[in-house]
Amino acid sequence: MPLKSGRKAVSDNIGEIMRSYRKTGKIGTSTPKSPRDAIRQAIAISFTKARIPKKLREGGVMRDVSRIVKKKDGKNPVKIY
């Protein structure tokens, strides 16, 4: 079954890849050494398919497009869009 795209489909894609791995012992054309490597590879593939940025994959937090700047008097930060 082809993988779905979109952020909500990440979990479904990981499950689909892992079912395929348990059945055949392969993920696509690669053969991971251990189930742990297979899980890591499945996560990477599903994040890539969902087009999730690398910063979020590594557990980082994406910032707003806006910047927070302090006023000249040093009080009350202001958002600039």
Phi, psi and omega in degrees: 000132180292152180284149179271154175254158181113154185294327183284347185265002184302311182297317178298319180294318179298315178299317180297316180294318182291325175298319179295320179296316180296327181284314187251340184083008181228155170240105186066241178256355181266153178239098180298148182294322185220165176300327179296317177294325179295319179296315179299318180293321179296319178296315180298318180295316183290325176294321179295317179296325180278355180060045177270129183301154183300325180299320179286328179297325182274008177090007179281177180243130177281139178269164174296165173289334181283157177246149177257124184233143177276147177290167181298329180281354175088002181245162175048094177299149182235138177273135175247124182263000000 
